[in-house]
Amino acid sequence: MRLSRHAKNRMRRHKLTRDEVFGVVAAENRRGEDPDGNPIYVKEVRGILLFAIVALDDGTLITIYDLRT
């Protein structure tokens, strides 16, 4: 899976590893779709409730952020 520049910046901000982020993007964490039809994933990692959106067309992780902030 590719990571967008935005997603990489968010990972650095929250000090997340690639493995932690890829653990969010799993079938059991899928919570629906955004208005464009891209899948949404939600999972708590190290006390951070992470929200991730993956591009439907090429599988790029568009964004990941903390829902609590």
N, C-alpha and C positions, 0 to 999 in steps of 0.2 A: 504494500500500500504506500502510495506517495503521500507526503505531507505538504500542505500549502505553506507558504512563508508565514501567513497569519497563524497557522496551527503551531509551527515551530517557535514563533515568538511567544505564544501562550504557554507552550511547554517549558520554555526557559523561565518565564515569569513565575510559574508554579513549581519549578524544579522537578518536572516529571520526566521519567525515562520513556523511551520508545516502547518498551515492554508494558509499562503501566498504561500508556495510551492505547496500544493495540489490544490490551485486555478489556478496555471499555467497549471497543467495537467488536462485540460478539453477539450472536443471535439472541442469547438470553437477556441481553441488556437493551434490545431494541424497544423503543417506546413510541413508534409511529413515524410520521413523515412531516417535513416542513412544507410550506405552501408550494414549493417547486417539485415535490415528490421525492426529495432526498431523504434517506433514512436518518432517524435521530436515535442516539444511544445515550443512556444515562447509567452511571455507576459511581459508587463512592470508592475513592482510592485515598488512603492515608488521611482520612478525615475531610477530604475535598469531594464534594458532590459534582462530578464532571458531566458535562453535556457535550456531546460530539455530533457533528453533522458530516456525512460522507457524500461526495458527489455521486449521483446515480450513474452518470454516463462513463466516468473513468476510474471510479473508486478512490479518488483523492480525498484525504481527510481535509475538509474545508476549514473547520474551526473546532476548537475545544475550549471550554471555559468552565469556571466554577459557578454553579447556580446560586451559591449562597452569598456571592458578592454583587 
